């Protein structure tokens, strides 16, 4: 893909967002962009298997020292998001998977990307029927249920106007014999 800007958002310790060079392996992963008819929202998915890994190197301006710091300090709990900007729009692709990362702690850091967990969770739960008056979330956590109230909604008058336009004059008497009308 051409014209993209790649960024890493270091969330755990609050370092923020840094622009980086394209990660090695990005161009070999198939990306799918889905958009429903007559909708503006888009879903971005990439390679289904986790064998696809992104590689970050010291010589490529990948903020490798910060990746090493997160790897050694926070381990699998590290939260670093990969962001791809195209045409001025940020698309968060997902979180770097520190739990299964490979590194020599000198020159390279290699890991897969877990697709944005919120988006994956929505897709997983799209067939669940939700009871809006329940006192539990879909994760079975307690919430305060919605309170119903009786309200009076005043009706609005419905005004309707009909017209029948024909290209020529139309005259027809229905149900009466034409001879009876003249008498």
N, C-alpha and C positions, 0 to 999 in steps of 0.2 A: 504494500500500500504506500502510496506516495503522498507527501505533504502532511505527515503526522508529526506531532510533538509528543515525546514520551516523558512522563514524570513519575517520580516516586514520592508518595506522601508518607512520611515517617510519623505515625500517629502515637505510638506508645509513649514516647518521651516528649512529644510535642515539638520536634525539630521543624516540622512543616513540609512543604512541597518543594522539590528540587527537579529541575529539568535535566534529563539525562539523554545519552545517545540510545539508539534503538538496541534493545537487548538481543544478544545472539540467540538464534532459534525462533525469533518472532516471525520471520518471513516463511517458515516451513509449517506453521500451524494454520489449519483451515479455520477461517472465521465465517460465521453465518449471521446475517443481519435480518431480523424478522420484524415486519410491521403489518398489523392487521389493516384490512381495507377500511378507509374512512376514519383512521385513527392517526394520531401524531406520535404516540409512544413507540419506541423501538427497543427490541431485545437483541443483545449481542451475545452470541455463544461461540465458543471455540473448541477445538479438538476434544472429543469425548473421552479419550483415555488419558490418564495422568502420566503417560510416558513422555509426553511433550514437555520439555523443560526449557526455561529461559536461563541464559547464562550471562553473568555480569563480570566484567574484567576491569582491572585497575587501569589499563591503558586506554580504555574506551569512555572515560568520564561517566562512570556508573555509580558514583558515590559509594565505592566499594568499602571504604573504611567505616562508614556509617552502617552498612550492611553487616560487616564483621562485628561491630560494637553491639548491634541488636542481637546478632546470633549468639554471642558470648554472654551478654548481660540478661536478656529476656528469654532466650531460647525459643521453644515452640509457642510461647505466649506473645511473641513479637507481632505487632500489627503494622504492616507496611503495605500500602495499596499501590498497585500499578495503574496509572491513569494514561489514557491515550487521548490527545486532543487533535481533532480534525475539524477544519473550518471554524475554529474558534469555540467548538463545543467539547467539553470534557466528558469522556466516557470512562467511568471506573470499570475496569475489566475485572479486578478481583484482588485478593490478598496473596502476598507471597507466602508459600508454604514452608515455614522455618522448621517444622517437625521432620520433614523428609529432605532437608537441604543437604547439599554436598559442598564442601569447601576445603581449601588448604590453608585458610586464614592468612594468605599472602597475596595471591594473584587472582583467584576466581571464586565466584559464589554461584552455585547452580541450584535451581529449585523450580518446582511447578507453581502454577498460579491457581488458587481456588477461586472459582468464579464468585462474584459478589454474592455473599451469603443471603442477604435480604431478598435479592431478586430470585435466587434459587429457591428460597423458602416460599415465596409467593407462587412460583410455578408449581411447586410440590403440593400446595394447599388449594389450588384454584377450584377443585371439585368439592371442597368441604362446604356444607351448608352451615351458616352461622346464625345462632339465635341471639338477636340483639338485646333481648331481655334477660339473658342468662347472667349469672353471677360468677362465671368462669370464662377465661379466655380459651382459645383453642389449645393452648399449652397447659390447661387445667390450673391456671393461677387465678387467685381470687381477684375480682374487680367489683366495683360498685355497679349494680345493674341500672339500666335506664329506668327512669320513672315516667309512667304514662300520665297524661293529663287530659281531661276533657276540655275541649275548646270549641267555641262556636265560630264557624266560618260562614260569613254572610255570603249568600249567593249573588252572583252578578247576572243581570238580565242578558239574555242571548238575543241578539238582533240578527235577523237574517233577511236578506233581500235576494229575490230571484228574478231573473228576466229570461225571456225566450226570444231569441232573435232568429229570424228566417230571412232568406234573401228575397222572397216574394210574399205577397199577401196570401194568407192561408185562411180558408173559411170552410168549416165542416160542421154540420149539425149532427149530433149523435143521438140515436134512440127515437127520433121522430121522423115520420115519413115526410118528404119534402112537399107532397101534395096537400097534406093536412095543414101546413103552415099558411097557405094562401087563403084558406077559407075563413 
